Amino acid sequence: MSDEQEQASREMPRYKCHKEVWALKIKDVILQPAGGHLIVPEDEGYAAFHVSDEYRAMHKPQPGGYYVVYDDGYKSYSPAAAFDSGYMRVEKSALELGAAARAAGPEESY
């Protein structure tokens, strides 16, 4: 076997994901008459939102997969099997919960 063939058949290096992302599981993707598509989240409490034709053409989102947003704002799509095997849901930290409570305003007591 030549060096070139040996290098071509060598297994690529493996990497493990350690980043956090924002994501919503997709219930439906609906074509909009005025252009773009509407993504309907499966998660309760989230409204459907518009994505461009460019996003749809590039990422090809499907029901059951995930709409994903990275720290730098990049928006992507991940099939369910790949997402579920690489990510687990993160609960809000005490710091985030405290900030949300402060933003909601003081509680009234009677």
N, C-alpha and C positions, 0 to 999 in steps of 0.2 A: 504494500500500500504506500502510495506517495505521501509526502508531508502535507500536500494540499488536500488530498482525500482524507487524511487523518484529521486535519484541522476542521474540515467541513462536517465530519461526522461526530466531532466532539460536542458534548452537552454544553449548552450555554450556562453561564453563571446564574444562580438563583437569587432572588431578592424577596424580602419579607416586608409587607406594608406596615407602617407605624404611624401614618398620618390620620387626622380626623377630618371628616368632610360633613357637609350638610346634605341630606338626601330625603327624597320622598318616593315611596313606591307608587308606580303608575297604574291607575285603574283603567284609563282610556286615553287615546290620542285622537282628537277630532279635527278634521280638516275644516278651516274657516273659509267661508265664501270670499271674504275680503283679503285673504292671504294669511299665511302662517297656519299654525295649528294650536289647538287648545289641549293642554295636558290636564287631565283630571286625576288628582291624587287619590290613592286608596286610603291614606291616613285621614281619619276624621278631624275636622276642625281646620282644614286647609282648603281654600278656594281654588278652583281651576285657574290656570294661568296660561298666557300666550307665549309661544316660542316661534321663532322665525322659520321660514322655509329653508334657510341655510342650515339652521340647527337640525331640522328634521332630515335634510339630505345628508348631512355629515354624520349624525349619530344614529339615525334610524330607531328612535325610541319605540318600544313595544309595551303593551299592557303586561304587567307582572314584573317588569324591570324597574330600574331606579333612575330618576332625574337626580344628578349629582352636581354639587357646587363645591369647588375647592377653595382653600384659603385666599388664593390670589384672584378669585372671582370667576375662574374658568368654569363653564358649565358643560357637563358631559352626560353621558348615559352609560349605564352598566346593566348587562343582563343579570337577572336575579341570581342564578347559580354562582356567577363570578363575584357578585357583591356580597351575597350571604356567606360565602366561604372566606371572604377577606375582611369583613367588617362586623362589628357587633355594636348595638346601640349604646350610646353613652348617656347616662343620666346627667341632668344639670347639676353643677357643683353648688355648694352652699353659697359661694360668692355670687354666682349667677342668679340664684334664687333670691338672695338678699337684694341685689340690684333691681330685679324685677319687682319686688315688693315695694322698694323705695320709689320706683318710677310710677307705680300705681297710686301712690299718695298715702297719706296717713289713714289708719283705720279710725272710724268714728266709734266712740263708746258712749253708751247711754246710762 
